Amino acid sequence: MASGATPPPTQPAPVAPPPATDTMTPPASQPTDAQAGTQTGTTTSTTPSAPPEAPLTDEQIVAVLDAANKKEIDEATLAQTKAKHKDVKAYARVITQHHTEAKAKQAKLVKKLNITAAESDKSKQLTTETQQAVDQLKALQGPDFDQQFVAVMIQDHQKTLDLLDKRILQDAKNAELKTLIEKDLRPTIEKHLKDAEALAQKLSSAGTTGTGATGATGATGAGAPGGTTGATAGSPGGQGGVQPPAATPAAGAGAGTKGAGTTK
């Protein structure tokens, strides 16, 4: 290059381009509906659980027991006139007698303790159930009535036992009232349940025709133990209805059946 020549202008250094941005980057995550609901104070729709039942007072317990006794008396009184099987009639008489006595004992104690019965949802429920059960029984005849009555007795006494064990005996405050329930009423209810289950087994084995009653007591009463054994074996089925699976007859049951045959 000639010494007098002007040097060419220098080119500016290339500027590095800014780093490329990812145009597909999603925006900041939005809160979910549940989070939004929490942030705004709202709640998601859930089915609320039923609140626990309030403890029964002694006054309410008295009303519940009165309603339970009345239920058994009303149903059994009807059975004494409508039942066809003699053992069903006999059971109904026992139920009427025992629950009438239980009601009288309770009334005597309540008077002594100066407790006034007070209605509750449970006692009102029992009153409604009593009328429904009696109306249903009135519509039945013959073996159908016998089966349904015994099924109602099983259901009633099992529910009463559950009510005593799970609520009433826990809620009762007065010692004398609690003793009456625990030492007198509960054993009676439990026996009524077992007797009803045995009766359901007998009706099922006899085909609800009434001939099973003769067999159960035939041969100079030899059939009675067998009948009891068969009833015990069928008790779980009895709670589910009046058609429990047939139990293997014991010796006494066989003797009872033989006795039935000889009466024909």
VODRENFI-697022 format. One line per field, with one value per residue (C-alpha): residue number from 1; residue in three letters; x, y, z. Coordinates in nm, 3 decimals, decimal comma. Layout:
// VODRENFI-697022
resi	(NUM / ...)
resn	(ALA / ...)
px	(X / ...)
py	(Y / ...)
pz	(Z / ...)
This chain:
// VODRENFI-697022
resi	(1 / 2 / 3 / 4 / 5 / 6 / 7 / 8 / 9 / 10 / 11 / 12 / 13 / 14 / 15 / 16 / 17 / 18 / 19 / 20 / 21 / 22 / 23 / 24 / 25 / 26 / 27 / 28 / 29 / 30 / 31 / 32 / 33 / 34 / 35 / 36 / 37 / 38 / 39 / 40 / 41 / 42 / 43 / 44 / 45 / 46 / 47 / 48 / 49 / 50 / 51 / 52 / 53 / 54 / 55 / 56 / 57 / 58 / 59 / 60 / 61 / 62 / 63 / 64 / 65 / 66 / 67 / 68 / 69 / 70 / 71 / 72 / 73 / 74 / 75 / 76 / 77 / 78 / 79 / 80 / 81 / 82 / 83 / 84 / 85 / 86 / 87 / 88 / 89 / 90 / 91 / 92 / 93 / 94 / 95 / 96 / 97 / 98 / 99 / 100 / 101 / 102 / 103 / 104 / 105 / 106 / 107 / 108 / 109 / 110 / 111 / 112 / 113 / 114 / 115 / 116 / 117 / 118 / 119 / 120 / 121 / 122 / 123 / 124 / 125 / 126 / 127 / 128 / 129 / 130 / 131 / 132 / 133 / 134 / 135 / 136 / 137 / 138 / 139 / 140 / 141 / 142 / 143 / 144 / 145 / 146 / 147 / 148 / 149 / 150 / 151 / 152 / 153 / 154 / 155 / 156 / 157 / 158 / 159 / 160 / 161 / 162 / 163 / 164 / 165 / 166 / 167 / 168 / 169 / 170 / 171 / 172 / 173 / 174 / 175 / 176 / 177 / 178 / 179 / 180 / 181 / 182 / 183 / 184 / 185 / 186 / 187 / 188 / 189 / 190 / 191 / 192 / 193 / 194 / 195 / 196 / 197 / 198 / 199 / 200 / 201 / 202 / 203 / 204 / 205 / 206 / 207 / 208 / 209 / 210 / 211 / 212 / 213 / 214 / 215 / 216 / 217 / 218 / 219 / 220 / 221 / 222 / 223 / 224 / 225 / 226 / 227 / 228 / 229 / 230 / 231 / 232 / 233 / 234 / 235 / 236 / 237 / 238 / 239 / 240 / 241 / 242 / 243 / 244 / 245 / 246 / 247 / 248 / 249 / 250 / 251 / 252 / 253 / 254 / 255 / 256 / 257 / 258 / 259 / 260 / 261 / 262 / 263 / 264)
resn	(MET / ALA / SER / GLY / ALA / THR / PRO / PRO / PRO / THR / GLN / PRO / ALA / PRO / VAL / ALA / PRO / PRO / PRO / ALA / THR / ASP / THR / MET / THR / PRO / PRO / ALA / SER / GLN / PRO / THR / ASP / ALA / GLN / ALA / GLY / THR / GLN / THR / GLY / THR / THR / THR / SER / THR / THR / PRO / SER / ALA / PRO / PRO / GLU / ALA / PRO / LEU / THR / ASP / GLU / GLN / ILE / VAL / ALA / VAL / LEU / ASP / ALA / ALA / ASN / LYS / LYS / GLU / ILE / ASP / GLU / ALA / THR / LEU / ALA / GLN / THR / LYS / ALA / LYS / HIS / LYS / ASP / VAL / LYS / ALA / TYR / ALA / ARG / VAL / ILE / THR / GLN / HIS / HIS / THR / GLU / ALA / LYS / ALA / LYS / GLN / ALA / LYS / LEU / VAL / LYS / LYS / LEU / ASN / ILE / THR / ALA / ALA / GLU / SER / ASP / LYS / SER / LYS / GLN / LEU / THR / THR / GLU / THR / GLN / GLN / ALA / VAL / ASP / GLN / LEU / LYS / ALA / LEU / GLN / GLY / PRO / ASP / PHE / ASP / GLN / GLN / PHE / VAL / ALA / VAL / MET / ILE / GLN / ASP / HIS / GLN / LYS / THR / LEU / ASP / LEU / LEU / ASP / LYS / ARG / ILE / LEU / GLN / ASP / ALA / LYS / ASN / ALA / GLU / LEU / LYS / THR / LEU / ILE / GLU / LYS / ASP / LEU / ARG / PRO / THR / ILE / GLU / LYS / HIS / LEU / LYS / ASP / ALA / GLU / ALA / LEU / ALA / GLN / LYS / LEU / SER / SER / ALA / GLY / THR / THR / GLY / THR / GLY / ALA / THR / GLY / ALA / THR / GLY / ALA / THR / GLY / ALA / GLY / ALA / PRO / GLY / GLY / THR / THR / GLY / ALA / THR / ALA / GLY / SER / PRO / GLY / GLY / GLN / GLY / GLY / VAL / GLN / PRO / PRO / ALA / ALA / THR / PRO / ALA / ALA / GLY / ALA / GLY / ALA / GLY / THR / LYS / GLY / ALA / GLY / THR / THR / LYS)
px	(0,000 / 0,129 / 0,254 / 0,027 / -0,292 / -0,575 / -0,641 / -0,988 / -1,231 / -1,242 / -1,560 / -1,732 / -1,707 / -2,020 / -2,254 / -2,369 / -2,747 / -2,939 / -3,012 / -3,322 / -3,618 / -3,846 / -4,172 / -4,341 / -4,256 / -4,590 / -4,693 / -4,665 / -4,887 / -5,234 / -5,381 / -5,613 / -5,981 / -5,923 / -5,637 / -5,838 / -6,123 / -5,891 / -5,741 / -6,078 / -6,227 / -6,459 / -6,476 / -6,527 / -6,860 / -6,843 / -7,118 / -7,112 / -7,103 / -7,397 / -7,339 / -7,311 / -7,631 / -7,661 / -7,664 / -8,008 / -8,113 / -8,273 / -8,607 / -8,564 / -8,452 / -8,774 / -8,978 / -8,777 / -8,829 / -9,200 / -9,223 / -9,025 / -9,249 / -9,563 / -9,437 / -9,397 / -9,731 / -9,928 / -9,775 / -9,810 / -10,169 / -10,259 / -10,079 / -10,284 / -10,594 / -10,452 / -10,178 / -10,265 / -9,970 / -10,024 / -9,659 / -9,682 / -9,989 / -9,812 / -9,506 / -9,729 / -9,891 / -9,549 / -9,437 / -9,751 / -9,716 / -9,343 / -9,351 / -9,658 / -9,474 / -9,160 / -9,364 / -9,521 / -9,180 / -9,042 / -9,343 / -9,298 / -8,929 / -8,987 / -9,243 / -8,999 / -8,719 / -8,956 / -8,850 / -9,082 / -9,060 / -8,948 / -8,994 / -8,695 / -8,641 / -8,578 / -8,901 / -9,098 / -8,933 / -9,038 / -9,396 / -9,406 / -9,250 / -9,509 / -9,799 / -9,632 / -9,560 / -9,912 / -10,065 / -9,848 / -9,939 / -10,310 / -10,293 / -10,161 / -10,337 / -10,248 / -9,889 / -9,788 / -9,891 / -9,708 / -9,386 / -9,398 / -9,482 / -9,187 / -8,958 / -9,073 / -9,004 / -8,650 / -8,588 / -8,745 / -8,555 / -8,222 / -8,262 / -8,361 / -8,053 / -7,832 / -7,998 / -7,948 / -7,583 / -7,470 / -7,664 / -7,898 / -7,667 / -7,391 / -7,613 / -7,813 / -7,708 / -7,934 / -7,789 / -8,126 / -8,258 / -7,940 / -7,962 / -8,322 / -8,222 / -7,906 / -8,020 / -8,389 / -8,485 / -8,184 / -8,183 / -8,556 / -8,507 / -8,220 / -8,433 / -8,719 / -8,479 / -8,350 / -8,703 / -8,811 / -8,515 / -8,603 / -8,965 / -8,857 / -8,655 / -8,953 / -9,184 / -8,934 / -8,884 / -9,258 / -9,340 / -9,542 / -9,838 / -9,853 / -9,769 / -9,424 / -9,573 / -9,699 / -9,367 / -9,171 / -9,364 / -9,452 / -9,327 / -9,378 / -9,185 / -8,880 / -8,888 / -8,846 / -8,468 / -8,422 / -8,633 / -8,420 / -8,097 / -8,219 / -8,330 / -7,992 / -7,815 / -8,044 / -8,037 / -7,804 / -8,031 / -8,329 / -8,201 / -8,199 / -8,555 / -8,780 / -8,624 / -8,296 / -8,111 / -8,233 / -8,025 / -7,927 / -8,188 / -8,061 / -8,187 / -8,458 / -8,570 / -8,604 / -8,810 / -9,032 / -9,085 / -9,170 / -9,419 / -9,580 / -9,614 / -9,788 / -10,055 / -10,175)
py	(0,000 / 0,348 / 0,539 / 0,834 / 0,631 / 0,648 / 0,312 / 0,164 / 0,211 / -0,075 / -0,284 / -0,305 / -0,643 / -0,849 / -0,839 / -1,181 / -1,219 / -1,250 / -1,606 / -1,739 / -1,769 / -2,070 / -1,930 / -2,253 / -2,212 / -2,238 / -1,952 / -1,986 / -2,269 / -2,164 / -2,295 / -2,590 / -2,562 / -2,719 / -2,476 / -2,183 / -2,292 / -2,308 / -1,968 / -1,801 / -1,967 / -2,200 / -2,574 / -2,860 / -3,037 / -3,338 / -3,531 / -3,431 / -3,719 / -3,760 / -3,598 / -3,838 / -3,897 / -3,707 / -3,917 / -4,008 / -3,863 / -4,086 / -3,922 / -4,008 / -4,362 / -4,417 / -4,307 / -4,531 / -4,835 / -4,760 / -4,744 / -5,068 / -5,252 / -5,121 / -5,239 / -5,596 / -5,592 / -5,458 / -5,707 / -6,004 / -5,915 / -5,929 / -6,263 / -6,419 / -6,379 / -6,427 / -6,690 / -7,044 / -7,244 / -7,326 / -7,257 / -6,913 / -6,839 / -6,960 / -6,745 / -6,442 / -6,494 / -6,505 / -6,188 / -6,004 / -6,116 / -6,042 / -5,700 / -5,600 / -5,697 / -5,512 / -5,201 / -5,220 / -5,263 / -4,968 / -4,751 / -4,837 / -4,746 / -4,427 / -4,315 / -4,387 / -4,194 / -3,912 / -3,934 / -3,793 / -3,959 / -3,730 / -3,802 / -3,823 / -3,907 / -4,269 / -4,310 / -4,143 / -4,375 / -4,680 / -4,556 / -4,517 / -4,859 / -5,017 / -4,893 / -4,999 / -5,349 / -5,399 / -5,280 / -5,524 / -5,813 / -5,737 / -5,791 / -6,149 / -6,475 / -6,829 / -6,950 / -6,623 / -6,437 / -6,685 / -6,653 / -6,274 / -6,237 / -6,454 / -6,266 / -5,936 / -6,073 / -6,169 / -5,827 / -5,635 / -5,812 / -5,799 / -5,425 / -5,374 / -5,563 / -5,351 / -5,035 / -5,142 / -5,239 / -4,955 / -4,660 / -4,701 / -4,879 / -4,633 / -4,325 / -4,416 / -4,210 / -4,332 / -4,646 / -4,806 / -4,751 / -4,895 / -5,201 / -5,266 / -5,256 / -5,462 / -5,727 / -5,763 / -5,627 / -5,730 / -6,104 / -6,120 / -5,962 / -6,199 / -6,502 / -6,376 / -6,349 / -6,705 / -6,840 / -6,658 / -6,801 / -7,150 / -7,097 / -6,979 / -7,299 / -7,508 / -7,334 / -7,381 / -7,751 / -7,810 / -7,615 / -7,373 / -7,615 / -7,660 / -8,032 / -7,957 / -7,865 / -8,219 / -8,365 / -8,137 / -8,255 / -8,611 / -8,938 / -8,831 / -8,507 / -8,684 / -8,453 / -8,137 / -8,160 / -8,234 / -7,941 / -7,715 / -7,848 / -7,794 / -7,443 / -7,352 / -7,472 / -7,266 / -6,950 / -6,748 / -6,819 / -6,723 / -6,370 / -6,321 / -6,439 / -6,732 / -6,972 / -7,080 / -7,382 / -7,714 / -7,839 / -8,203 / -8,348 / -8,471 / -8,783 / -8,591 / -8,431 / -8,771 / -8,893 / -8,590 / -8,654 / -9,015 / -8,897 / -8,675 / -8,968 / -9,182 / -8,921 / -8,940)
pz	(0,000 / -0,082 / 0,217 / 0,156 / 0,109 / 0,365 / 0,534 / 0,481 / 0,768 / 1,016 / 1,031 / 1,367 / 1,537 / 1,482 / 1,778 / 1,900 / 1,869 / 2,191 / 2,294 / 2,135 / 2,364 / 2,360 / 2,244 / 2,353 / 2,725 / 2,907 / 3,130 / 3,505 / 3,628 / 3,731 / 4,055 / 4,014 / 4,090 / 4,429 / 4,503 / 4,380 / 4,599 / 4,897 / 4,822 / 4,781 / 5,088 / 4,897 / 4,951 / 4,714 / 4,722 / 4,954 / 5,129 / 5,496 / 5,741 / 5,972 / 6,309 / 6,602 / 6,791 / 7,115 / 7,432 / 7,560 / 7,892 / 8,156 / 8,075 / 7,706 / 7,787 / 7,982 / 7,679 / 7,444 / 7,667 / 7,692 / 7,312 / 7,272 / 7,519 / 7,351 / 7,012 / 7,131 / 7,317 / 7,018 / 6,774 / 7,009 / 7,102 / 6,733 / 6,696 / 6,975 / 6,759 / 6,407 / 6,441 / 6,327 / 6,461 / 6,827 / 6,915 / 6,758 / 6,966 / 7,281 / 7,205 / 7,150 / 7,490 / 7,658 / 7,478 / 7,584 / 7,946 / 7,982 / 7,819 / 8,018 / 8,336 / 8,221 / 8,155 / 8,503 / 8,673 / 8,487 / 8,573 / 8,942 / 8,936 / 8,738 / 8,993 / 9,275 / 9,102 / 9,002 / 8,636 / 8,371 / 8,030 / 7,747 / 7,376 / 7,145 / 6,778 / 6,877 / 7,072 / 6,792 / 6,541 / 6,742 / 6,757 / 6,379 / 6,324 / 6,554 / 6,345 / 6,021 / 6,151 / 6,285 / 5,957 / 5,759 / 5,989 / 5,965 / 5,588 / 5,624 / 5,699 / 5,805 / 5,765 / 5,601 / 5,914 / 6,139 / 5,941 / 5,927 / 6,294 / 6,399 / 6,159 / 6,314 / 6,663 / 6,563 / 6,410 / 6,699 / 6,974 / 6,791 / 6,734 / 7,099 / 7,218 / 6,995 / 7,124 / 7,486 / 7,439 / 7,214 / 7,353 / 7,647 / 7,890 / 7,803 / 7,832 / 8,144 / 8,446 / 8,726 / 8,887 / 8,968 / 8,616 / 8,468 / 8,695 / 8,592 / 8,226 / 8,262 / 8,510 / 8,427 / 8,087 / 7,880 / 7,977 / 7,897 / 7,556 / 7,481 / 7,570 / 7,355 / 7,061 / 7,104 / 7,140 / 6,822 / 6,631 / 6,753 / 6,650 / 6,304 / 6,263 / 6,368 / 6,123 / 5,844 / 5,917 / 5,942 / 5,627 / 5,846 / 5,838 / 6,213 / 6,204 / 6,340 / 6,675 / 6,726 / 6,619 / 6,851 / 7,153 / 7,050 / 7,194 / 7,555 / 7,502 / 7,358 / 7,061 / 7,266 / 7,315 / 6,949 / 6,854 / 7,072 / 6,923 / 6,570 / 6,656 / 6,796 / 6,486 / 6,269 / 6,476 / 6,247 / 5,957 / 6,163 / 6,205 / 5,831 / 5,789 / 5,860 / 5,612 / 5,776 / 5,630 / 5,761 / 6,050 / 6,088 / 6,325 / 6,657 / 6,821 / 7,001 / 6,677 / 6,517 / 6,805 / 6,773 / 6,402 / 6,478 / 6,730 / 6,469 / 6,237 / 6,492 / 6,547 / 6,188)
